[in-house]
Amino acid sequence: MAATTHLLYLHGFRSSPASAKAVRMAAEAVRLQRSGRSLAWCCPQLPPSPAGAMALIEKSTRDWPADTLAVIGSSLGGFYATVLAEQRGCSAVLLNPAVDPATSLAGQIGEQTGWQDTHLRFEFTAAHVEELRAMTPAQITRPERYFTVIAKGDEVLEWRQMRARYLASPGRLLEGGDHALSDFEPHLPDILQFLGLS
């Protein structure tokens, strides 16, 4: 797999580029750039609409080469990362990825607030759920292009469902942990190695 030259980070539902993992990856991108590596970095604030989020993702990466583009996605961002990887054939790192968000988020319809910015309010609607359902990939092709970090201690998503979806992909299955992957740092070397950035 070619070394990554363009790296995209996608946050989860109600999250933002200010999340701990996004901030840590941004710092790592800066470190790599300062060490002389040519690496483009993008971590957009995704809109509530899944269709709008994918439109922004596609616009942000339109001119990026698929063979050296990689995307890291957390939770709902992991779902979007899978959609992008299936569309573009790029590599993806998935952190406790949402597998069937049309089902898991159906109970979240209504007004929502942001995790990092509680002043951020948005409406999550039944139409958004349908957008998720419409873009769900039928299957995972080329599972070797995915690297997963899945925590059995995830209190939000079912780890067995995540594991089953990406069973043939390399990655780490954690005995404990949590949905936010509070212990993210120890997994960074494996992630960087998979991306060809170590």
TIRO-2110 file (N, C-alpha, C; in Angstrom, 1 decimal):
// TIRO-2110
0.8, -1.2, 0.0, N, 1, A
0.0, 0.0, 0.0, CA, 1, A
0.9, 1.3, 0.0, C, 1, A
0.6, 2.2, -0.9, N, 2, A
1.4, 3.4, -1.0, CA, 2, A
1.2, 4.3, 0.3, C, 2, A
2.3, 5.0, 0.6, N, 3, A
2.3, 5.9, 1.7, CA, 3, A
1.3, 7.0, 1.5, C, 3, A
0.6, 7.3, 2.6, N, 4, A
-0.5, 8.4, 2.5, CA, 4, A
0.1, 9.7, 2.3, C, 4, A
-0.4, 10.5, 1.3, N, 5, A
0.0, 11.9, 1.1, CA, 5, A
-1.1, 12.8, 1.4, C, 5, A
-2.3, 12.3, 1.5, N, 6, A
-3.5, 13.2, 1.8, CA, 6, A
-4.4, 12.5, 2.9, C, 6, A
-4.5, 13.1, 4.0, N, 7, A
-5.2, 12.5, 5.1, CA, 7, A
-6.4, 13.3, 5.6, C, 7, A
-7.6, 12.6, 5.6, N, 8, A
-8.8, 13.2, 6.0, CA, 8, A
-9.3, 12.6, 7.3, C, 8, A
-9.8, 13.4, 8.2, N, 9, A
-10.3, 12.9, 9.5, CA, 9, A
-11.8, 13.3, 9.6, C, 9, A
-12.6, 12.3, 9.9, N, 10, A
-14.1, 12.6, 10.0, CA, 10, A
-14.6, 12.2, 11.4, C, 10, A
-15.1, 13.2, 12.0, N, 11, A
-15.6, 13.1, 13.4, CA, 11, A
-17.0, 12.4, 13.4, C, 11, A
-17.4, 12.1, 14.6, N, 12, A
-18.7, 11.4, 14.8, CA, 12, A
-19.9, 12.3, 15.0, C, 12, A
-21.0, 11.6, 15.3, N, 13, A
-22.3, 12.3, 15.5, CA, 13, A
-22.2, 13.2, 16.7, C, 13, A
-22.6, 14.5, 16.6, N, 14, A
-22.5, 15.5, 17.6, CA, 14, A
-21.1, 15.9, 18.0, C, 14, A
-20.1, 15.4, 17.3, N, 15, A
-18.7, 15.7, 17.6, CA, 15, A
-18.2, 16.8, 16.7, C, 15, A
-16.9, 17.0, 16.7, N, 16, A
-16.4, 18.1, 15.9, CA, 16, A
-14.8, 18.0, 15.7, C, 16, A
-14.2, 18.8, 14.9, N, 17, A
-12.7, 18.8, 14.8, CA, 17, A
-12.0, 19.1, 16.1, C, 17, A
-12.8, 19.5, 17.2, N, 18, A
-12.2, 19.8, 18.5, CA, 18, A
-12.2, 18.5, 19.4, C, 18, A
-12.6, 17.4, 18.9, N, 19, A
-12.6, 16.2, 19.7, CA, 19, A
-11.2, 15.8, 20.0, C, 19, A
-11.0, 15.0, 21.0, N, 20, A
-9.6, 14.6, 21.5, CA, 20, A
-8.8, 13.9, 20.4, C, 20, A
-9.5, 12.9, 19.7, N, 21, A
-8.8, 12.2, 18.7, CA, 21, A
-8.5, 13.0, 17.4, C, 21, A
-9.4, 13.9, 17.1, N, 22, A
-9.2, 14.8, 15.9, CA, 22, A
-8.0, 15.7, 16.2, C, 22, A
-8.0, 16.3, 17.4, N, 23, A
-6.9, 17.2, 17.8, CA, 23, A
-5.6, 16.5, 17.8, C, 23, A
-5.6, 15.2, 18.3, N, 24, A
-4.3, 14.5, 18.4, CA, 24, A
-3.8, 14.1, 17.0, C, 24, A
-4.7, 13.8, 16.1, N, 25, A
-4.3, 13.5, 14.7, CA, 25, A
-3.8, 14.7, 14.0, C, 25, A
-4.5, 15.9, 14.2, N, 26, A
-4.0, 17.1, 13.6, CA, 26, A
-2.6, 17.5, 14.1, C, 26, A
-2.3, 17.2, 15.4, N, 27, A
-1.0, 17.5, 15.9, CA, 27, A
0.0, 16.5, 15.2, C, 27, A
-0.4, 15.3, 15.0, N, 28, A
0.5, 14.3, 14.3, CA, 28, A
0.8, 14.7, 12.9, C, 28, A
-0.3, 15.2, 12.2, N, 29, A
-0.1, 15.7, 10.8, CA, 29, A
0.9, 16.8, 10.8, C, 29, A
0.8, 17.8, 11.7, N, 30, A
1.8, 18.9, 11.8, CA, 30, A
3.2, 18.4, 12.1, C, 30, A
3.3, 17.4, 13.0, N, 31, A
4.6, 16.8, 13.2, CA, 31, A
5.3, 16.2, 12.0, C, 31, A
4.4, 15.5, 11.3, N, 32, A
4.9, 14.8, 10.0, CA, 32, A
5.3, 15.8, 9.0, C, 32, A
4.5, 16.9, 8.9, N, 33, A
4.8, 17.9, 7.9, CA, 33, A
6.1, 18.6, 8.3, C, 33, A
6.3, 18.9, 9.6, N, 34, A
7.6, 19.6, 10.0, CA, 34, A
8.8, 18.7, 9.8, C, 34, A
8.6, 17.4, 9.8, N, 35, A
9.7, 16.4, 9.6, CA, 35, A
10.1, 16.3, 8.2, C, 35, A
9.3, 17.0, 7.3, N, 36, A
9.7, 17.0, 5.9, CA, 36, A
8.8, 16.2, 5.0, C, 36, A
7.8, 15.5, 5.6, N, 37, A
6.9, 14.7, 4.8, CA, 37, A
5.8, 15.5, 4.1, C, 37, A
5.5, 15.2, 2.9, N, 38, A
4.5, 15.9, 2.2, CA, 38, A
3.2, 15.3, 2.5, C, 38, A
2.4, 16.0, 3.3, N, 39, A
1.1, 15.5, 3.8, CA, 39, A
0.1, 16.6, 3.8, C, 39, A
-1.0, 16.4, 3.1, N, 40, A
-2.2, 17.3, 3.1, CA, 40, A
-3.1, 16.8, 4.2, C, 40, A
-3.7, 17.7, 5.0, N, 41, A
-4.5, 17.4, 6.1, CA, 41, A
-5.8, 18.1, 6.0, C, 41, A
-6.9, 17.4, 6.3, N, 42, A
-8.2, 18.1, 6.3, CA, 42, A
-9.1, 17.4, 7.4, C, 42, A
-9.8, 18.3, 8.2, N, 43, A
-10.7, 17.8, 9.2, CA, 43, A
-11.9, 18.7, 9.3, C, 43, A
-12.9, 18.6, 8.4, N, 44, A
-14.0, 19.5, 8.3, CA, 44, A
-15.0, 19.3, 9.4, C, 44, A
-15.7, 20.4, 9.7, N, 45, A
-16.9, 20.3, 10.6, CA, 45, A
-18.0, 19.8, 9.7, C, 45, A
-18.5, 18.6, 10.0, N, 46, A
-19.6, 18.0, 9.2, CA, 46, A
-20.9, 18.5, 9.5, C, 46, A
-21.8, 18.7, 8.6, N, 47, A
-23.2, 19.2, 8.8, CA, 47, A
-24.0, 18.0, 9.3, C, 47, A
-25.2, 18.3, 9.9, N, 48, A
-26.0, 17.2, 10.4, CA, 48, A
-26.6, 16.3, 9.3, C, 48, A
-26.8, 16.9, 8.2, N, 49, A
-27.3, 16.1, 7.1, CA, 49, A
-26.3, 15.1, 6.5, C, 49, A
-26.5, 13.8, 6.5, N, 50, A
-25.6, 12.9, 5.9, CA, 50, A
-25.3, 13.2, 4.5, C, 50, A
-26.3, 13.5, 3.7, N, 51, A
-26.1, 13.8, 2.3, CA, 51, A
-25.2, 15.1, 2.2, C, 51, A
-25.4, 16.1, 3.1, N, 52, A
-24.6, 17.3, 3.1, CA, 52, A
-23.2, 17.0, 3.5, C, 52, A
-23.0, 16.0, 4.5, N, 53, A
-21.7, 15.7, 5.0, CA, 53, A
-20.9, 15.0, 3.8, C, 53, A
-21.5, 14.1, 3.1, N, 54, A
-20.8, 13.4, 2.0, CA, 54, A
-20.5, 14.4, 0.9, C, 54, A
-21.4, 15.4, 0.6, N, 55, A
-21.1, 16.4, -0.4, CA, 55, A
-19.9, 17.2, 0.0, C, 55, A
-19.8, 17.6, 1.3, N, 56, A
-18.6, 18.3, 1.8, CA, 56, A
-17.4, 17.5, 1.7, C, 56, A
-17.5, 16.2, 2.1, N, 57, A
-16.3, 15.3, 2.0, CA, 57, A
-15.8, 15.2, 0.6, C, 57, A
-16.8, 15.0, -0.3, N, 58, A
-16.4, 14.8, -1.8, CA, 58, A
-15.8, 16.1, -2.3, C, 58, A
-16.3, 17.2, -1.9, N, 59, A
-15.7, 18.5, -2.4, CA, 59, A
-14.3, 18.7, -1.8, C, 59, A
-14.1, 18.3, -0.5, N, 60, A
-12.9, 18.5, 0.1, CA, 60, A
-11.8, 17.7, -0.5, C, 60, A
-12.1, 16.5, -1.0, N, 61, A
-11.1, 15.5, -1.5, CA, 61, A
-11.2, 15.4, -3.0, C, 61, A
-11.9, 16.2, -3.7, N, 62, A
-12.1, 16.0, -5.1, CA, 62, A
-10.8, 15.9, -5.9, C, 62, A
-9.8, 16.7, -5.6, N, 63, A
-8.6, 16.7, -6.3, CA, 63, A
-7.5, 15.9, -5.6, C, 63, A
-7.9, 15.1, -4.6, N, 64, A
-6.9, 14.2, -3.9, CA, 64, A
-6.8, 12.9, -4.7, C, 64, A
-5.5, 12.4, -4.8, N, 65, A
-5.3, 11.1, -5.5, CA, 65, A
-5.8, 9.9, -4.7, C, 65, A
-6.7, 9.1, -5.3, N, 66, A
-7.3, 8.0, -4.5, CA, 66, A
-6.2, 7.0, -4.0, C, 66, A
-5.1, 6.8, -4.8, N, 67, A
-4.2, 5.8, -4.4, CA, 67, A
-3.3, 6.2, -3.2, C, 67, A
-3.3, 7.5, -2.8, N, 68, A
-2.5, 7.9, -1.7, CA, 68, A
-3.4, 8.7, -0.7, C, 68, A
-4.7, 8.7, -0.9, N, 69, A
-5.6, 9.3, 0.0, CA, 69, A
-6.0, 8.3, 1.1, C, 69, A
-6.1, 8.7, 2.3, N, 70, A
-6.5, 7.9, 3.4, CA, 70, A
-7.5, 8.7, 4.3, C, 70, A
-8.4, 8.0, 4.9, N, 71, A
-9.4, 8.7, 5.7, CA, 71, A
-9.5, 7.9, 7.1, C, 71, A
-9.5, 8.7, 8.1, N, 72, A
-9.7, 8.2, 9.5, CA, 72, A
-11.1, 8.7, 9.9, C, 72, A
-11.9, 7.7, 10.4, N, 73, A
-13.3, 8.1, 10.8, CA, 73, A
-13.6, 7.5, 12.1, C, 73, A
-14.3, 8.3, 13.0, N, 74, A
-14.7, 7.8, 14.3, CA, 74, A
-16.2, 7.8, 14.4, C, 74, A
-16.7, 6.6, 14.8, N, 75, A
-18.2, 6.4, 15.0, CA, 75, A
-18.9, 6.7, 13.7, C, 75, A
-19.8, 7.7, 13.7, N, 76, A
-20.5, 8.0, 12.4, CA, 76, A
-19.5, 8.4, 11.3, C, 76, A
-18.4, 9.1, 11.7, N, 77, A
-17.3, 9.4, 10.8, CA, 77, A
-16.7, 8.1, 10.2, C, 77, A
-16.7, 7.0, 10.9, N, 78, A
-16.3, 5.7, 10.4, CA, 78, A
-17.2, 5.2, 9.3, C, 78, A
-18.5, 5.4, 9.5, N, 79, A
-19.4, 5.1, 8.5, CA, 79, A
-19.2, 5.9, 7.2, C, 79, A
-19.0, 7.2, 7.4, N, 80, A
-18.7, 8.0, 6.2, CA, 80, A
-17.4, 7.6, 5.5, C, 80, A
-16.4, 7.3, 6.4, N, 81, A
-15.1, 6.9, 5.8, CA, 81, A
-15.3, 5.6, 5.0, C, 81, A
-16.2, 4.7, 5.4, N, 82, A
-16.4, 3.5, 4.6, CA, 82, A
-17.1, 3.8, 3.3, C, 82, A
-18.1, 4.7, 3.3, N, 83, A
-18.7, 5.1, 2.1, CA, 83, A
-17.7, 5.7, 1.1, C, 83, A
-16.8, 6.6, 1.6, N, 84, A
-15.8, 7.2, 0.8, CA, 84, A
-14.8, 6.1, 0.2, C, 84, A
-14.4, 5.2, 1.1, N, 85, A
-13.4, 4.2, 0.7, CA, 85, A
-14.0, 3.3, -0.4, C, 85, A
-15.3, 3.0, -0.2, N, 86, A
-16.0, 2.2, -1.3, CA, 86, A
-16.1, 2.9, -2.6, C, 86, A
-16.4, 4.2, -2.5, N, 87, A
-16.5, 5.0, -3.7, CA, 87, A
-15.2, 5.3, -4.4, C, 87, A
-14.2, 5.6, -3.6, N, 88, A
-12.9, 6.0, -4.2, CA, 88, A
-11.8, 5.0, -4.2, C, 88, A
-12.0, 3.9, -3.5, N, 89, A
-11.0, 2.9, -3.4, CA, 89, A
-9.8, 3.2, -2.6, C, 89, A
-9.9, 4.2, -1.6, N, 90, A
-8.8, 4.6, -0.8, CA, 90, A
-8.8, 3.8, 0.5, C, 90, A
-7.7, 4.0, 1.3, N, 91, A
-7.6, 3.4, 2.6, CA, 91, A
-8.4, 4.1, 3.6, C, 91, A
-8.8, 3.3, 4.7, N, 92, A
-9.5, 3.9, 5.8, CA, 92, A
-9.2, 3.3, 7.1, C, 92, A
-9.1, 4.1, 8.1, N, 93, A
-8.9, 3.7, 9.5, CA, 93, A
-10.2, 4.0, 10.2, C, 93, A
-10.8, 3.0, 10.8, N, 94, A
-12.1, 3.1, 11.5, CA, 94, A
-12.0, 3.0, 13.0, C, 94, A
-12.4, 3.9, 13.7, N, 95, A
-12.4, 3.9, 15.2, CA, 95, A
-13.8, 3.8, 15.7, C, 95, A
-14.1, 2.6, 16.3, N, 96, A
-15.4, 2.3, 16.7, CA, 96, A
-16.5, 2.7, 15.7, C, 96, A
-16.4, 2.2, 14.5, N, 97, A
-17.2, 2.8, 13.4, CA, 97, A
-18.7, 2.4, 13.5, C, 97, A
-19.6, 3.3, 13.2, N, 98, A
-21.0, 3.0, 13.1, CA, 98, A
-21.2, 2.1, 11.9, C, 98, A
-21.9, 1.0, 12.0, N, 99, A
-22.1, 0.1, 10.9, CA, 99, A
-23.5, 0.3, 10.3, C, 99, A
-24.5, 0.5, 11.1, N, 100, A
-25.9, 0.7, 10.6, CA, 100, A
-26.5, 2.0, 11.3, C, 100, A
-25.9, 3.1, 11.0, N, 101, A
-26.4, 4.4, 11.7, CA, 101, A
-27.9, 4.7, 11.4, C, 101, A
-28.4, 4.2, 10.3, N, 102, A
-29.8, 4.5, 10.1, CA, 102, A
-30.7, 3.9, 11.2, C, 102, A
-30.2, 2.8, 11.8, N, 103, A
-30.9, 2.1, 12.9, CA, 103, A
-30.5, 2.7, 14.2, C, 103, A
-29.2, 2.8, 14.4, N, 104, A
-28.7, 3.3, 15.7, CA, 104, A
-29.0, 4.7, 16.0, C, 104, A
-29.2, 5.5, 15.0, N, 105, A
-29.5, 6.9, 15.2, CA, 105, A
-31.0, 7.3, 15.1, C, 105, A
-31.8, 6.3, 14.8, N, 106, A
-33.2, 6.5, 14.6, CA, 106, A
-33.8, 7.1, 15.9, C, 106, A
-33.3, 6.7, 17.1, N, 107, A
-33.8, 7.2, 18.3, CA, 107, A
-33.3, 8.6, 18.7, C, 107, A
-32.4, 9.2, 17.8, N, 108, A
-31.9, 10.5, 18.1, CA, 108, A
-32.6, 11.7, 17.4, C, 108, A
-33.7, 11.4, 16.7, N, 109, A
-34.4, 12.4, 16.0, CA, 109, A
-34.9, 13.5, 17.0, C, 109, A
-34.7, 14.7, 16.6, N, 110, A
-35.0, 15.9, 17.4, CA, 110, A
-33.8, 16.8, 17.5, C, 110, A
-34.0, 17.8, 18.4, N, 111, A
-32.9, 18.8, 18.6, CA, 111, A
-31.7, 18.1, 19.4, C, 111, A
-30.5, 18.4, 18.9, N, 112, A
-29.3, 17.9, 19.4, CA, 112, A
-28.3, 19.0, 19.8, C, 112, A
-27.4, 18.7, 20.7, N, 113, A
-26.4, 19.7, 21.0, CA, 113, A
-25.0, 19.0, 20.8, C, 113, A
-24.0, 19.8, 20.5, N, 114, A
-22.7, 19.3, 20.3, CA, 114, A
-22.0, 18.9, 21.6, C, 114, A
-21.1, 17.9, 21.4, N, 115, A
-20.3, 17.4, 22.6, CA, 115, A
-19.3, 18.4, 23.1, C, 115, A
-18.5, 18.9, 22.1, N, 116, A
-17.4, 19.8, 22.5, CA, 116, A
-18.0, 21.3, 22.7, C, 116, A
-19.0, 21.6, 21.9, N, 117, A
-19.6, 22.9, 22.0, CA, 117, A
-21.0, 22.8, 22.2, C, 117, A
-21.4, 22.9, 23.5, N, 118, A
-22.8, 22.8, 23.9, CA, 118, A
-23.7, 23.9, 23.3, C, 118, A
-23.1, 25.0, 22.8, N, 119, A
-23.9, 26.0, 22.2, CA, 119, A
-24.3, 25.6, 20.8, C, 119, A
-23.7, 24.6, 20.2, N, 120, A
-24.0, 24.1, 18.9, CA, 120, A
-25.3, 23.3, 19.0, C, 120, A
-26.3, 23.8, 18.3, N, 121, A
-27.6, 23.1, 18.3, CA, 121, A
-28.0, 22.8, 16.9, C, 121, A
-28.6, 21.6, 16.7, N, 122, A
-29.0, 21.3, 15.3, CA, 122, A
-30.2, 20.3, 15.4, C, 122, A
-30.9, 20.2, 14.4, N, 123, A
-32.1, 19.3, 14.3, CA, 123, A
-31.7, 18.1, 13.5, C, 123, A
-31.9, 16.9, 14.1, N, 124, A
-31.6, 15.7, 13.4, CA, 124, A
-33.0, 15.1, 13.1, C, 124, A
-33.2, 14.8, 11.8, N, 125, A
-34.6, 14.5, 11.3, CA, 125, A
-34.7, 13.1, 10.8, C, 125, A
-36.0, 12.7, 10.5, N, 126, A
-36.3, 11.4, 9.9, CA, 126, A
-35.7, 11.4, 8.5, C, 126, A
-35.6, 12.5, 7.8, N, 127, A
-35.0, 12.6, 6.5, CA, 127, A
-33.5, 12.3, 6.5, C, 127, A
-32.9, 12.7, 7.6, N, 128, A
-31.5, 12.4, 7.8, CA, 128, A
-31.2, 10.9, 7.9, C, 128, A
-32.1, 10.2, 8.7, N, 129, A
-32.1, 8.8, 8.8, CA, 129, A
-32.2, 8.1, 7.5, C, 129, A
-33.1, 8.6, 6.6, N, 130, A
-33.3, 8.0, 5.3, CA, 130, A
-32.1, 8.2, 4.4, C, 130, A
-31.4, 9.4, 4.6, N, 131, A
-30.2, 9.6, 3.8, CA, 131, A
-29.1, 8.6, 4.2, C, 131, A
-29.0, 8.3, 5.5, N, 132, A
-28.0, 7.3, 5.9, CA, 132, A
-28.4, 5.9, 5.3, C, 132, A
-29.6, 5.6, 5.4, N, 133, A
-30.1, 4.3, 4.8, CA, 133, A
-29.7, 4.2, 3.4, C, 133, A
-29.9, 5.2, 2.6, N, 134, A
-29.7, 5.2, 1.2, CA, 134, A
-28.2, 5.1, 0.8, C, 134, A
-27.3, 5.6, 1.6, N, 135, A
-25.9, 5.5, 1.3, CA, 135, A
-25.2, 4.4, 1.9, C, 135, A
-25.8, 3.5, 2.7, N, 136, A
-25.2, 2.4, 3.3, CA, 136, A
-24.6, 1.4, 2.3, C, 136, A
-23.3, 1.2, 2.3, N, 137, A
-22.7, 0.2, 1.3, CA, 137, A
-23.3, -1.2, 1.5, C, 137, A
-23.6, -1.9, 0.4, N, 138, A
-24.2, -3.2, 0.5, CA, 138, A
-23.2, -4.2, 1.1, C, 138, A
-21.9, -4.0, 0.8, N, 139, A
-20.9, -4.9, 1.3, CA, 139, A
-19.5, -4.2, 1.4, C, 139, A
-18.6, -4.8, 2.0, N, 140, A
-17.2, -4.3, 2.1, CA, 140, A
-16.4, -5.0, 1.1, C, 140, A
-15.8, -4.2, 0.1, N, 141, A
-14.9, -4.8, -0.9, CA, 141, A
-13.5, -4.5, -0.4, C, 141, A
-12.6, -5.4, -0.8, N, 142, A
-11.2, -5.2, -0.5, CA, 142, A
-11.0, -4.9, 1.0, C, 142, A
-11.3, -5.8, 1.9, N, 143, A
-11.2, -5.5, 3.3, CA, 143, A
-9.8, -5.2, 3.8, C, 143, A
-8.8, -5.5, 3.1, N, 144, A
-7.5, -5.2, 3.5, CA, 144, A
-7.2, -3.7, 3.5, C, 144, A
-8.0, -2.9, 2.8, N, 145, A
-7.7, -1.5, 2.8, CA, 145, A
-8.3, -0.8, 4.0, C, 145, A
-8.9, -1.5, 4.9, N, 146, A
-9.5, -1.0, 6.2, CA, 146, A
-8.6, -1.5, 7.4, C, 146, A
-8.4, -0.6, 8.3, N, 147, A
-7.8, -0.9, 9.6, CA, 147, A
-8.8, -0.4, 10.7, C, 147, A
-9.1, -1.4, 11.6, N, 148, A
-10.1, -1.0, 12.6, CA, 148, A
-9.5, -1.0, 14.0, C, 148, A
-10.1, -0.1, 14.8, N, 149, A
-9.8, -0.2, 16.3, CA, 149, A
-11.2, -0.2, 16.9, C, 149, A
-11.5, -1.4, 17.5, N, 150, A
-12.8, -1.7, 18.0, CA, 150, A
-12.7, -2.0, 19.5, C, 150, A
-13.4, -1.3, 20.3, N, 151, A
-13.4, -1.5, 21.8, CA, 151, A
-14.6, -2.4, 22.2, C, 151, A
-14.4, -3.5, 22.9, N, 152, A
-15.5, -4.3, 23.4, CA, 152, A
-16.2, -3.5, 24.5, C, 152, A
-15.6, -2.5, 25.1, N, 153, A
-16.2, -1.7, 26.1, CA, 153, A
-17.0, -0.5, 25.6, C, 153, A
-17.2, -0.5, 24.3, N, 154, A
-18.0, 0.6, 23.7, CA, 154, A
-19.4, 0.6, 24.3, C, 154, A
-19.8, 1.8, 24.9, N, 155, A
-21.1, 1.9, 25.6, CA, 155, A
-22.1, 2.4, 24.6, C, 155, A
-21.8, 2.7, 23.4, N, 156, A
-22.8, 3.3, 22.5, CA, 156, A
-23.1, 2.4, 21.3, C, 156, A
-22.1, 1.7, 20.8, N, 157, A
-22.3, 0.8, 19.6, CA, 157, A
-21.9, -0.6, 20.0, C, 157, A
-22.5, -1.5, 19.3, N, 158, A
-22.3, -3.0, 19.6, CA, 158, A
-21.0, -3.4, 18.9, C, 158, A
-20.0, -3.8, 19.7, N, 159, A
-18.7, -4.2, 19.1, CA, 159, A
-18.8, -5.4, 18.2, C, 159, A
-19.7, -6.4, 18.5, N, 160, A
-19.8, -7.6, 17.7, CA, 160, A
-20.3, -7.2, 16.3, C, 160, A
-21.2, -6.2, 16.2, N, 161, A
-21.6, -5.8, 14.9, CA, 161, A
-20.5, -5.2, 14.1, C, 161, A
-19.7, -4.3, 14.8, N, 162, A
-18.5, -3.7, 14.1, CA, 162, A
-17.5, -4.8, 13.6, C, 162, A
-17.2, -5.7, 14.5, N, 163, A
-16.3, -6.8, 14.2, CA, 163, A
-16.7, -7.6, 13.1, C, 163, A
-18.0, -8.0, 13.0, N, 164, A
-18.6, -8.8, 12.0, CA, 164, A
-18.5, -8.1, 10.6, C, 164, A
-18.7, -6.8, 10.6, N, 165, A
-18.7, -6.0, 9.4, CA, 165, A
-17.3, -6.0, 8.8, C, 165, A
-16.3, -5.9, 9.6, N, 166, A
-14.9, -5.7, 9.1, CA, 166, A
-14.0, -6.9, 9.6, C, 166, A
-14.6, -8.1, 9.6, N, 167, A
-14.0, -9.3, 10.2, CA, 167, A
-12.7, -9.6, 9.4, C, 167, A
-12.7, -9.4, 8.1, N, 168, A
-11.5, -9.8, 7.3, CA, 168, A
-10.4, -8.6, 7.2, C, 168, A
-10.7, -7.5, 7.9, N, 169, A
-9.8, -6.4, 7.9, CA, 169, A
-8.8, -6.5, 9.1, C, 169, A
-7.6, -6.0, 8.8, N, 170, A
-6.6, -5.9, 10.0, CA, 170, A
-7.1, -4.9, 11.0, C, 170, A
-6.6, -5.0, 12.2, N, 171, A
-6.9, -4.0, 13.2, CA, 171, A
-6.7, -4.5, 14.6, C, 171, A
-7.3, -3.8, 15.6, N, 172, A
-7.1, -4.2, 17.0, CA, 172, A
-8.5, -4.3, 17.6, C, 172, A
-8.7, -5.4, 18.3, N, 173, A
-9.9, -5.6, 19.1, CA, 173, A
-9.6, -5.5, 20.6, C, 173, A
-10.1, -4.4, 21.2, N, 174, A
-9.7, -4.1, 22.6, CA, 174, A
-10.6, -4.8, 23.6, C, 174, A
-10.1, -5.4, 24.6, N, 175, A
-10.9, -6.1, 25.6, CA, 175, A
-11.7, -5.1, 26.4, C, 175, A
-11.3, -3.9, 26.6, N, 176, A
-12.0, -2.9, 27.4, CA, 176, A
-12.3, -1.7, 26.5, C, 176, A
-11.8, -0.5, 27.0, N, 177, A
-12.0, 0.7, 26.2, CA, 177, A
-13.4, 1.3, 26.3, C, 177, A
-13.6, 2.3, 25.6, N, 178, A
-14.9, 3.0, 25.6, CA, 178, A
-15.2, 3.5, 24.2, C, 178, A
-16.4, 4.1, 24.0, N, 179, A
-16.7, 4.6, 22.6, CA, 179, A
-15.8, 5.7, 22.2, C, 179, A
-15.4, 6.6, 23.1, N, 180, A
-14.5, 7.7, 22.7, CA, 180, A
-13.0, 7.3, 22.5, C, 180, A
-12.7, 6.0, 22.8, N, 181, A
-11.3, 5.5, 22.7, CA, 181, A
-10.4, 6.5, 23.5, C, 181, A
-10.8, 6.6, 24.8, N, 182, A
-10.0, 7.5, 25.6, CA, 182, A
-8.5, 7.1, 25.7, C, 182, A
-8.2, 5.8, 25.4, N, 183, A
-6.9, 5.3, 25.4, CA, 183, A
-6.3, 5.3, 23.9, C, 183, A
-6.6, 6.3, 23.2, N, 184, A
-6.3, 6.4, 21.8, CA, 184, A
-4.7, 6.4, 21.5, C, 184, A
-4.0, 7.0, 22.3, N, 185, A
-2.5, 7.2, 22.1, CA, 185, A
-1.8, 5.9, 21.8, C, 185, A
-2.0, 4.8, 22.6, N, 186, A
-1.2, 3.6, 22.3, CA, 186, A
-1.5, 3.0, 21.0, C, 186, A
-2.6, 3.3, 20.3, N, 187, A
-2.9, 2.7, 19.0, CA, 187, A
-2.4, 3.5, 17.9, C, 187, A
-1.8, 4.7, 18.1, N, 188, A
-1.4, 5.6, 17.1, CA, 188, A
-0.2, 5.0, 16.2, C, 188, A
0.8, 4.3, 16.9, N, 189, A
1.8, 3.7, 16.0, CA, 189, A
1.3, 2.7, 15.0, C, 189, A
0.3, 1.8, 15.4, N, 190, A
-0.2, 0.9, 14.4, CA, 190, A
-1.0, 1.6, 13.3, C, 190, A
-1.7, 2.7, 13.7, N, 191, A
-2.4, 3.4, 12.7, CA, 191, A
-1.5, 4.1, 11.7, C, 191, A
-0.4, 4.7, 12.2, N, 192, A
0.6, 5.3, 11.3, CA, 192, A
1.3, 4.3, 10.4, C, 192, A
1.5, 3.2, 11.0, N, 193, A
2.2, 2.1, 10.2, CA, 193, A
1.3, 1.7, 9.0, C, 193, A
0.0, 1.5, 9.3, N, 194, A
-1.0, 1.1, 8.3, CA, 194, A
-1.1, 2.1, 7.2, C, 194, A
-1.0, 3.4, 7.6, N, 195, A
-1.1, 4.5, 6.6, CA, 195, A
0.3, 4.8, 5.9, C, 195, A
1.3, 4.1, 6.3, N, 196, A
2.6, 4.3, 5.7, CA, 196, A
3.2, 5.6, 6.1, C, 196, A
2.9, 6.0, 7.3, N, 197, A
3.4, 7.3, 7.8, CA, 197, A
4.4, 7.1, 9.0, C, 197, A
4.7, 5.9, 9.4, N, 198, A
5.6, 5.7, 10.5, CA, 198, A
7.1, 5.7, 10.1, C, 198, A
END
